[in-house]
Amino acid sequence: MARAKFTVEGPRWAGLGTVVREAAFLLDLDLSLQHKKHLIWETVFGTVTGDDEKILRFSKWLEEAIKDYNG
């Protein structure tokens, strides 16, 4: 079992929590999320737990998604 922690910031309309939940669900990972909401921004703090390979796939996906979003 592996565990990875992450923090992501973005506009509230982007639905960060929903996207991260769906990715964790598709990879069959256990997920713990906390949100800190601001006027137009939100910060999502999370921890995923599961198989080493799946954690690595989730981490790479999250990194690529952030790069893609930021252009």
C-alpha positions in Angstrom: 0.0 0.0 0.0 1.3 3.4 -0.9 0.1 6.9 0.0 0.4 10.2 -1.8 -0.6 13.7 -0.6 -1.4 16.6 -2.9 -2.6 20.1 -2.9 -4.2 21.8 -5.9 -5.5 25.4 -6.3 -7.7 26.6 -9.0 -10.9 28.6 -9.8 -14.0 27.3 -8.0 -15.8 26.8 -11.4 -13.2 24.2 -12.4 -14.6 21.6 -10.1 -11.3 20.3 -8.8 -12.8 18.1 -6.1 -15.1 16.4 -8.6 -12.3 15.7 -11.1 -10.0 14.3 -8.5 -12.8 12.1 -7.0 -13.5 10.6 -10.5 -9.9 9.9 -11.2 -9.4 8.2 -7.8 -12.6 6.2 -8.4 -11.5 5.0 -11.8 -8.1 3.9 -10.5 -9.8 2.2 -7.4 -7.9 4.4 -4.9 -9.1 5.4 -1.4 -9.4 9.2 -1.3 -9.6 11.7 1.5 -10.3 15.3 0.4 -10.6 18.7 2.2 -11.6 22.0 0.6 -10.8 25.5 1.5 -13.0 27.8 -0.5 -12.3 31.4 -1.2 -14.4 33.9 -3.2 -13.4 32.7 -6.6 -10.6 30.2 -5.8 -10.5 26.9 -4.0 -7.7 24.8 -2.6 -8.1 21.1 -2.5 -6.0 19.1 -0.1 -6.0 15.3 -0.6 -4.5 12.0 0.2 -4.8 8.9 -2.0 -4.1 5.4 -0.8 -3.7 2.2 -2.8 -1.5 0.1 -5.0 1.9 1.6 -5.8 1.3 1.5 -9.6 -2.1 3.2 -9.3 -0.7 5.9 -7.1 2.0 6.6 -9.6 -0.6 6.7 -12.4 -2.7 9.1 -10.4 0.2 11.4 -9.6 1.3 11.5 -13.2 -2.2 12.2 -14.3 -2.6 15.0 -11.8 0.7 16.6 -12.8 -0.2 16.4 -16.6 -3.7 17.8 -15.9 -2.3 20.8 -14.1 0.3 21.4 -16.9 -2.5 21.1 -19.5 -4.8 23.5 -17.7 -2.0 26.1 -17.1 -1.1 26.0 -20.8 
